[in-house]
């Protein structure tokens, strides 16, 4: 698995394994728990865990602030009745200790050794834990060991320096005095050196009272040869699958029997098996569920020790293939008899899943910001963990969809690149890269990333759903029936894996809508609304009911969505269009015009559909100048959207219709070459099949003067979307007269 907690010091010392606890926080927690001494903490741990031997060495190392494995701090935290993370060193304490402990800096200026976490996009040789306001000291020469130590600090007094600013030479009496002082100190220095040497020898060779403690053996090689290994059942969702995979991985190198974990279902702790001599080594685990995902960590117990050996996250629907691959990577150090590698920080993984859980509901600015806060904390606490960067990339893409701000996509690309450097095969980073490419309009690149994620985990629902969205855009251009069948197959597989995920039937509804199957789309949007009552499901359900002519249910669902988002632009626009279709033009304008005023005052972008709809109302009422300005604003907004990627059929048909209407309302623009060009563009879109494009083509041919072609597309629209075909614009096809009344 990937690296987790990173503890490099700013002075670029060799990296110590494990993490350190804050001595100040430990003392505070100890007093709050009512313990007067560390010995009482030792007794509490021994009592909780039922140990025969008191873990004095473990507690001592934790309280001294030494680097230990995370589980050691958890054991102390449990005795003190606090969360383990509450005892960790924070960034300020790390900097303070580093400044006190570091020798004079001998790194060249600009070295990576003293850099904090670089922003995504600027890749360091190795990711560093972020530091605040860190400043390098200029290199200083260390004092020679041959020179006597001065009682006073070295300083330069400009008032006593000569013209060359060199140090003054001591007089003969002063030299004699310094030599005398040196001789007096020599016996003291010799004794000090002997004592220090003795301490080092004892620390290196004298056996500790808890020699097999988790901290001292964390980096050691675990010998599994000729050992009886037991696996305890892991409880929770997919726990049985994970347990079986562990047994299968260990069955070859050891004499473990697959399925033997069932014999230990009633065992309360690994120590029971160890004390009863039923096993030499015990593998156990912890599993927690967070939204669509699970976090798992594995422990190895031997004698009285327990140490964490691996941690990771899965989707609840992950394939067995993916589970086994991740577990194999995690247990590979045991199987190959290598030192136990760095372990992904358990609390950072949980925080990552908390951030991912925000995406399971409806997208909103508040939800995205909360997710970003979680992902930033993951990057801060575990800069070598891919998950934080993948999460930030995904969140910034969502932010772009919410705000249409391209800067978000640029920032997302930086985070995705940083994550790709850490772990290129991560399904999380591949899905984030795929979604980033999809939103940019690079659908083939997006599909390549999703396929890589699905190669690792064929059951990755995020990849299945997002790839279907990407392929829909390709389908809108090609209308390839085989591609559409592939889209439906992927979504059906995703629905089987996660039947309670509302986004799957929601995407299925979109697919059927793009295909022209409106009744099928309504069925799927209804399923999505049953699973999650939110603005997206209700608004789309209302739009489709409007499409098929079920105006009463459309109005009801619009009103229900309005209670959730009373100021949402798209929803208000849909309600206004409903009034327009019913001939209630003033009621439509009462909704449209405040939105137009707000966009004009704030100077922000507006939806091209909003401008186009209000232009249609003005045109119908004969307000030509207002209609022309609204159409031009609509085309400007549409061009801005198209600039983010290649235009699809709906966007092309919408722009053509608006251009034709502007030309009709502006006689000075009407020329034979222009009209011929517009007709040619309309002919090029004759394969369009979605309701929006059919509506726009019928409108285009109507205002180009070809009523037969206008009826052709109006009738095709009526066959799949009779509600849209009831537009007041098409009344002229029945009355044989049309055209706006000009303003006087």
N, C-alpha and C positions, 0 to 999 in steps of 0.2 A: 504494500500500500504506500501512499505518499507520506512524505515527512510531515510532522505536525509541529509540536512546540519547538521553537528555535531559541537557543539561549546564548548565542554568541555575545560576547562583551564588546563594547565599543573599542577596546584596546586590542582587538583581534587576537585574543588568547585562543589556544586550542579549545575546541568546543567540548564542553562537558555534557555527558548524557543525562537525560532527565530534566527535571525542573526544580526550582527552589521555592521554599516557603518564606514568607516575611516573618522575621523574628518579632517585630513589633505586633503584627496581627496575631501571631501565635500567643504572645504574652497576654494580649487583650482577651482572646478567646479562652485561654486557660483560667484567667481570673473570673470571667463571666460564667464559666462552668463550675466554679467553686473549687478548683484544684489548686493546692498550695505549692505543689512541686511537680516536676516531670515524672517522678516515680509514681504518682497517683494516676497520671495519664497512661503510663505503662501498664499499671494494674487494670485500668479500665479496658484497654485494648485486649489484654489477656482474658478478661472476664467475658467480653463481647464475643470473641472469636473462639473461646474454649481452648486456648493454647496451653500446652504443658510448660513451655519455656517462655519467660517474659521477654518481649521484644525491646529490650533496653537500647540496643545498638540502633535500631530503626528510629526510635523516638529521639535519641540523642542526635542523630544525623539530621533529622528534620528540623529540630530546634536550633541546631548550629547553622542552619541555612545552607547546607550542602545540597548538591544536585542529586536528586533521588527520582525514582520512577513515580508517575502520577498516583499509582495505587498506594504507595507509602503515605503520601499526603492525605489521601482519602481515608486511610485507616485511622490516622491521627484526627482528622476532621470529624469522623464518626464518633470518636471518643469524646470530642469537645462539643458535639452536637451542633456543628456548623457545616455549611457547604464547602467542599474542597477548594473551589475557585476563590472563595472569600479569604483564603490563606495565601494565595499566590502573591509573589512580588509584583507590584505594579510598575509602570514605566518609570515613574519618578524615583522609586527605590532602587531600581536597576541602575539608573544613571548615577545616583548618589553612591552606591557601592562601587560602581566602575571607576568613578572619579577618585574614590579613596584608595581602591586596591590597585589601580593601574600603575605600572612603572612609567618613567618618562617615555614619551612617545618616540619611537624610533622608526615609524612608518613615514614614507615620503608623503609630502602634501598632496592631497587628492586621492590617496589610496582608498580602495573600497572598504578597508578595515574599519574606518570611522564614519561610514555613510549609514544613514538610516534607510528605511524602506523606500526604494525608488518608486516613483509613480509608474503605473502601467504604461508600457510602451518604451521605457528606458530600462533595458534588461541588465542587471548586475551579474557578476560572475556567480554570486550566490545571494539569495534573498536574505535580508537582514531584518531583525526586529526593529520596528520604528522607534526612533528616539526623538525627543523634542528639543530643538535648539542646541544640538550638539555642536561644539566648536573644537577644532583640533588645536592642540597646543603646538607651539613651535618646537622642533627638536632641540633638546638640550644635552650637553655632554654629561655623562654620569661621572661623579667624583672618582678619582683613582683610588684603588684599594691600598696603594702605597702611601697615601697622604693621610695625616691625622685628621680626625673629625673635629670640625670647629663647633664650639658651643653656640656661636652667633650665626645667624643666617648670612649667606653671602649677599652682599649688596655693594653698590657702587655709589660713593658720595662724590658728586661732581666737584665739590669745593676742595677736595683733597687730591684730585687727579692732576697728573702733569699734562703737558701739552699733547702727548700721544695717547692720553686716556688709558695708559697701561697701569697695572697694579703696582703699588709701591712695594719696595723690598724691605723686609723686616731688618731691624738693626741686629747687631751681634748679641746683645743681651736678650732680645726677644727670641732669637733663634735658639739660644741655650734654654730659655724657659719652655719653648715648644718641645724641644727634645726631652726635657725632663718630664713634661706632662705626658708625652707619648710613652715613655718608659713606665710611668705609673699605670697607664691604661692597659698596657700589654697583657698582664696577667688576667685582668678582667675579660678582655676579648677572647683569650684562649679558653677560659672556663665557659664563656658563653657559647663558643663554637662547639665545645665538647658536649654541652647539654643539648644543643640543637641537633647534633649528630645522633645522640642517643634517642631523642624523641623520634627522629626519622626512622631509625632502625626498629624501634618498638612498634611504630605505626605500620611499618611494612611487614614485619615478620611475626609479631605477637598475635595469637589467635583472639578474635573478638568473642564476646559472650553470645553472639547470635551470628555465627559465621555464615550461615546459609540464608541470611536475610535477603529480601527482594532487592534492596538497593545495591548490595555488594555483588549480586549475581546478575543484575539486569543486563550487563553487557557480556556476560559469560556464555560459553557454549553449553547447550543442554545435551547431555549424553542419553540417548534413548535406547542404546543397544542393551539387550538383556534386561530391560526394565518392563515391569508390568504396568501398562498404561490403561487408564480408565477414562471414559468420557461420560460426563453427567448430562442428562437431557436438558436442552435449552428450551425454556418455556416461552410461549407467545406466538404471534403470527409468524409463520414460516419457520418456527423453532425446530419442528421435527425434520424439515428439509435440511436445515443447517446442521443439525446434529448428525444426520445420516451422511452428509457430505464429509464432515470431519472424520467420522468413523471410516469411511471409504479411503480417505487420504492417508490415515494412520495404519490401516490394516496391512498394507504392504511392508513398510519399514518395521512394524512391530507385530506382536502376536495378537493384537486387538481383534476381536470378533465383531463384525458388523451387526448391529442390533443389540449388542450387550449393554448399551446405555439404558435400556428398559429395566435392567436389573437394579439400577441405582435411582429409580424414580422416587423412592421414598427417602433417599439420603438428603439430609439437611445441608451439609457442607462438605467440601473436599476433605477436610481434616478427619471426618469420620472414616472415610475409606483409607486414608493414610495411617491413622492410628490402629485401625483393625488389621493392618498389613494386607489389605486386599488389593492395593496398588502402590507402585512406587512414584508414579506421576499421574496427576489428575488434570484433565482439561474440562473447564466449566465456562459458562458464559452468561452474559447479561444482554437482554434485548428490550428495547423500548420502541413504542410506535409513536410516530409524529406525522399526522396527516396521511398522505399516500405512501409514506416511507417508513423504514425501520432502521434503527441504529443498533449495531451489534459490537460487542467486544468480548474477547476470549482471554481466559486466565490459565496460567499453568501453576499448579500447586505441587510442592515437594517438601517433605519434612513438615515444618510449621510455616513454610513460606507460601505466599501467593503473589504472583506478578502478572501484570497485563502483558500479553504477547501480541495482540492485534486488535484493531478496531476499524470499522468501516460502515458504510451506509448502502442500502438497497432500496429499490422500489418494492412494495409488497407483492407486486405482480411479476417481479423479475424471474427470468427463466432459470431452471436448475443449472443450465450450462454456465450462466453468469455467476450464480452463487458459488459454484465449485471453483471457477477461475479466480474469484476474489479470495476465497478461503485458501486456495492453494498458494497464492502469492503471499498471503498472510502467514501461513504455517511453513513456508518454504525454509525459513531459517532453522526451524526445529528439524525438519526432514533432512536438510543438508548439513546439519551440525555446524552452523555458522553463528557468530555472535548475533544476539537478538537485535534487530534493526530498530530504527526510530519508529515510533508509533504515532498515528494520527491522533491529535488531541481530542479526547472524548467529548469535552464540553464544547469545543469548537464545532465538532460534527453535529451536535445537538442544536447549536445555534444556527448552523447552516440549514438544517431541516426546518427550524422555526421560520426562517426566511422563506423557504420554498413553500411552506404551508400557506403563506399569504397569497400565493398565486393560484390557489385552488378555488378561490371565490371569484367574484366579479372584479375586474380591473378598475381601480380608482387611484387618484393621486395620493391619498392618504395610505392606501394599502402598499403602493409602490415605495413610498418613503420609509414605511416601517420595515419592509423587506430589505431595502438598501442599508438601513441602520444595522440590521443583523449581519449582513454580508460584510460590511466594513469592519465590524467587530471581529469577524472570523479572520479577515486579512490581517488585522492588527495583532491578534493573539497567536495566529498560526500562519505566518507569511509564506511558508513552504507548502501549504495545503491548497490544492487546486480548487476546492469547492467554493471558497470565498470569491475568487475571480470569476468563476463560471456564474455564480449567483449575481454578481454586480453586472456582468455583461447582459444577462437575461433581463435584469431589472431596468437597465438603461434602454433596452429595446422596447420594453413595455412603456417606459416613460416617453419614448418617441411616438409610439402609437397614441398616447394620451395627448401629447402636446404638439406633435408634428415638428419638433425642434431637431434639426439634423445634427446639431452638436452632440446630442445624446448618442447618436449612432457612432460618431467619432470616438467618444469616450468609451462606448461599449467595445469597440474594436480594440482599444488599448488593453482593457481588462481581459478580453478573450485571448489576445496574443500572450499576455503574461501567464494565463492559465495553461495555454498550449505549450509553453516552454517547460512548465513544471510536470505535466502529465498529459501528453498528447492523445493517449488512448482513452481518457476519461469520457464516459458517456455524457456526463454533465457538460463538459466543455465542448464536445462535439454537437450536442443539442443546442447549446448557446450560440455556437458559430453558425449552425444551420439556420436558426431563427433570425440571426443578424443578416445573413445573406438573403433570406426570404423577404424580409422587410425592405431591403435595398433593391429588390427586384431581380436578384441573381438566382433564379430558381434552380438552375442546373447545379450550381455550386452548393446551394442549400441542400438539395437532394443527396449530393455526395456526402455531406456531413451526416445527414440523418441515416444514410445507408451504413456509414461506418459505426454509428451508435448501435444500429440494429444488428450489425455483424457481431458486435460484442454481446448484445442482449436482444435477441429476437422479440422479447416481450416488453421492450421499452415503449410504454404507452405514449410518452411525450414525443418520441421520435415518430411513432406511427401517426399521431394526430397532426403534428406540425408538417410532416412530409405530405400528408393528404391535402393540407391547406396550400402548400407550395405547388403540388401537382394540379390542383384545381385551376390555378392561374395559367398553367400550360394548357390545360384542357379548354379553357375559354377561347384560346386561339386556334387550337388544332381540332377540337370537337372529336377527338379520337375515341371511339367506343371502347377499345381495349384499355386505354388509359383510365377511362371512367370506371370500368370494371375493377381495375387494380385499386383505384381510390376506395371504392366501396368495400373491397375485400380487406384492405388495411383497417378501415374503420370498424368493420364487423369484428375483426380480430381484437381490436382495442376494446370494443364494447364487451366482448366475452371476458377479457382480462379484468376490466374495471367497470362492472355494470352500474355502479353508483356514481360514476364520474360524469357530471352533467355536460361537460365540454365535448364528450364523444357524440351523443345524439345531436347536440347543437351543431357540430361540424357536419354530421350526416345530413342534417336539414339544409345546411348551406350547399352541400354537394348536389342534393336533389333540386334545389332552387336553381342553381346554375345549369343543371341539365334541362330544366323546364318542367319538372314534375312537382307542381305546386302542392298538390294534395299530399304527396309523399313527404314533402318538406314540412307541411303543417303537422303531420303525425310525429315526426322527429322533434320538432320544436316544442310540441306539447309534452313529449317525454322529458325534454330538457327542463321545461318549466315545472314539471312535477318534482324533479330532482333538486332544482334550485330556483326559487322564486326570486329573480333579480331583473334588473332593467333590460339586460341583453336578451334574455329568453322571452320576456313579455313583449318587448318592442318588436322583435323579429316575428313573433307569433302574430301580433296585431297586423304587421305589414303584409304577411302572407294571407291572412284572412281578408284584408283589404283587397289583395290581389285577386282572390277567387270570388269577390263580390259579397262576402259575409261581413257587411259593414257594421252590424250590431255587435258581433263578437270582437271585431277589430277595435271599435270604439271602447268596449269594456276593457280589453287588455291594454290599450293605450292609457286609459284612465288609471288602471292599476299600476302601470309602470310610472305614471306621473306622480303617484304618491311616494315612490321611492326616489325619484329624481325630478323634482318639480321645475327645475330650470334647465334641463338638458336640451340642447339645441336641436339635435336630431329628432327627439321625441316630439317637441313642440312643432317642429316643421311637419312631421307626419300628421299630427292632429290638424294643422292648418290645411294641409293638402286634402284631408278628408272633408273639411268644410268647403273647399274649392270644388270638389267633385259633386257635392250636394248643392252647388250653386250659391253657397253662402260666402260670397266674395269678401264682404266687409268683415265678417268674423275671421276669415283667413288672414286679412290684412292686420286685424287687431293683434294677431299672434306674430305675424312676420315682422311688422314694422318696428316693434320694440327691440327685436333681435338685431335688425339692421342698424338701428340707432346705437345699440351697445357696441357692435363691431366697429362702426364708424368713429365713435368717441374714443374707444380704447386703442384703435389702430391695429388690432391683431388680425390674424387670418380668419376667414370664414369658410364654411362649407360651400362648395360650388353649387350643390343641390339647393341650398337655402336661397342663394341669389337667383338661381334659375327659376325656382318655384315662385318667388315673389315677382319676378319679371313676367311670368305667365299670367299672373293675376292682373298686373298693370296693363299688359297687352290686351287682355280680355275686356278690361274696363275702358280701353282707349287712351290710357296715359302713356303716350308713345315715348316721350323723353325719359320718363322714369323707367320704362321698360328697357330702353336701349342702354341706359347706364347700368341697370341691374344685370343685363345679359353680358355686358363687357366685364363687370366685376366677376361674374360667374366664370367666364372664359379665362380670366386672369388667375383665379384660384385653381381652376382645373389644370392650367399649364403648370402651376406650381406643384401640384400633386404628381403630374405626369413626369416632371423633372426628376423625381425620386426613383423612377424606373420606367421601363417601356410601357406605353399606354395599352390598356386592354380594350376589348371590343366595346364594352359599355362606355368607357371614357371617350373612345373615338366617335361612337354614335351620338353621344350627348353633345360633344363639341361641334359636330357637323350640324346638328339640329339648331343649336344656338347661332351658329354662323349664318345659316340660311335665314333664320328669323331676323337677325340684325340686318342682313342684306335686304330683306323684304321691307323692313321698316325704314330703310335708308335708300331711297330711289337713286341717289347720286352714286351709289356703289354698284348698281345693277348694270353689268356688262355681259355681252354674250360669252366671252372667254371665261369669266368668273362663274356664270351659271353652268357652263359646260363642265368646268372643273368640279363644281359641287355635285353635279349629277354623277360624274365619274367616281367620286369618293363614295357616294351612296350606293352605287352599283357594286363597289368593292366590298361592301359589308353585307351582301345579300345572304351570306351563310349564317348570320347571327340568329340565335335561337332563344336567348334569355329574354325575359319580359321587358327589362329596361331598354335593351337595344331595339327590340321590336317596336316599342312605343315611340322611341326617338326616330326610327326609320319611317314609320307611318306618318309621323308629324313632318319629317323632312320632305317626303314625296308630296304630301298634301300642300305644302307651301312652295314646292317647286312646280306645282300645277299639274301633277300627274295623279289624278284621283284613283285611277285603276290600281296603280302600285300602292297608293296609300291604303286602299281598301284591302289589298292583298296582305299587307303587313298588319293592318288592324284586325283582320280576321284570324291571322295566325296568333296574334296576341290574345284575342278573345277566346281562342280554343284552350289556352293554358292559363290565362289571367283575365277573366271577364271583368273583374273590378277595375283594372287599369284601362281596359278597352272602353269603359264608360266615361272616359275623360271628356269634359266639355269641349276640348279641342276637336273632337271627332264628330261633333254635332253637325258640322258643315257637310260631312259625307252623307248625312241623311237629308239635310235641308237643301243641298245643292248650292247653297250660298255661304260664303265665309269671308273673313277679312275684318280687321279692326276698324272702328269708326275713329277717324283722326280728330285730334284736339283742335279746337278753333281758337 
